[in-house]
Amino acid sequence: MGKVYLLGAGPGDPDLLTIKALRILQSADVVLYDRLVSPEILALANPHALLIHTGKRHGQQEEIQNEINSLMLEHASQDKTVVRLKSGDPLVFGRGAEEWALLQAHGIQVELVPGISSAISVPALAGIPLTCRGIASSFAVITGHNQKSETPDWMKFRGVDTLVILMGVENRVRIATELIALGRPASEPVAFIERGSTDRERVVISTLAEVSRGQVDVVSPAVCVVGEVVRLRSQLCANTVEEQGVLIAR
Ligand SMILES: C[S@@+](CC[C@H](N)C(=O)[O-])C[C@H]1O[C@@H](n2cnc3c(N)ncnc32)[C@H](O)[C@@H]1O
């Protein structure tokens, strides 16, 4: 019986792969990869490996998930080393736990290789720390849509300083409107970071009010950050000592 590695590819930049992930990728027989895994990372896989794209299309999630499950079982039962390659960390909104449980139920050996999640790394690379002494002492990572296409219960996150929203681009107007209705200031800063860590990265800084009015153009995939920490970007990414000094002098 083969083995399946549930392997995190990180946010996109191949330099952010772990050494363990690289080593396993280079010895894989089969790599089943998701839509967000970058071509640069795939290029690092064993040149003889069979690469299978498993990207999910809207409305066909369950059908495609069943295909992925069958492919993992089929190749693992042929004594192969199978890598199930997911963007970021495999257990952060990636159905990694479900796949792990399924493989285990079929008696297949599974090893998890954590990856650097986009939830933390993408804001950090854009100069937005999720916590900062005196500004934010808590953060939550939330999905912007769930399987029934409903937005989450935002009430649960009312007291959280920084909200990190994945898969929130499509529902951004609704999300911002609900957050304002729950009492977050309309002037609260919001950042969208598209394609973080890649050379196609784009950062859009706005406010909840503007997002709720549909005035902010963003393209998926993007990480959305809501909170005062967004203002730190202008200091951390500043070019002059005077601008940087604001944070240091606090
Ligand atoms: C299905 S979730 C997977 C999250 C992944 N497991 C992780 O830990 O980063 C996909 C969402 O992650 C975010 N995402 C992943 N990689 C990203 C990147 N390089 N730049 C911006 N957003 C990214 C986007 O919000 C995207 O819609």
The ligand as a MOL file (V3000), in Angstrom:
LIG
                    3D

  0  0  0     0  0            999 V3000
M  V30 BEGIN CTAB
M  V30 COUNTS 27 29 0 0 0
M  V30 BEGIN ATOM
M  V30 1 C -9.8270 27.3830 -0.1250 0
M  V30 2 S -8.9790 28.6780 0.6970 0 CHG=1
M  V30 3 C -7.4780 27.8380 1.0220 0
M  V30 4 C -6.6350 28.4850 2.0800 0
M  V30 5 C -5.2970 27.8040 2.2540 0
M  V30 6 N -5.4600 26.4640 2.7470 0
M  V30 7 C -4.3590 28.5800 3.1710 0
M  V30 8 O -4.0340 28.1130 4.2960 0
M  V30 9 O -3.8850 29.6450 2.7620 0 CHG=-1
M  V30 10 C -8.5860 29.7320 -0.6390 0
M  V30 11 C -8.4810 31.1830 -0.2410 0
M  V30 12 O -7.2290 31.4370 0.3680 0
M  V30 13 C -6.7990 32.7490 0.0650 0
M  V30 14 N -5.5050 32.6680 -0.6230 0
M  V30 15 C -4.7420 31.5840 -0.7790 0
M  V30 16 N -3.5590 31.8960 -1.3360 0
M  V30 17 C -3.5690 33.2260 -1.5410 0
M  V30 18 C -2.6320 34.1610 -2.0700 0
M  V30 19 N -1.4180 33.7990 -2.4930 0
M  V30 20 N -2.9810 35.4630 -2.1100 0
M  V30 21 C -4.1780 35.8670 -1.6710 0
M  V30 22 N -5.1120 35.0310 -1.1660 0
M  V30 23 C -4.8030 33.7270 -1.0810 0
M  V30 24 C -7.8950 33.3910 -0.7800 0
M  V30 25 O -8.7920 34.0590 0.0990 0
M  V30 26 C -8.5490 32.1690 -1.3890 0
M  V30 27 O -9.8570 32.4390 -1.8110 0
M  V30 END ATOM
M  V30 BEGIN BOND
M  V30 1 1 1 2
M  V30 2 1 2 3
M  V30 3 1 2 10
M  V30 4 1 3 4
M  V30 5 1 4 5
M  V30 6 1 5 6
M  V30 7 1 5 7
M  V30 8 2 7 8
M  V30 9 1 7 9
M  V30 10 1 10 11
M  V30 11 1 11 12
M  V30 12 1 11 26
M  V30 13 1 12 13
M  V30 14 1 13 14
M  V30 15 1 13 24
M  V30 16 1 14 15
M  V30 17 1 14 23
M  V30 18 2 15 16
M  V30 19 1 16 17
M  V30 20 1 17 18
M  V30 21 2 17 23
M  V30 22 1 18 19
M  V30 23 2 18 20
M  V30 24 1 20 21
M  V30 25 2 21 22
M  V30 26 1 22 23
M  V30 27 1 24 25
M  V30 28 1 24 26
M  V30 29 1 26 27
M  V30 END BOND
M  V30 END CTAB
M  END
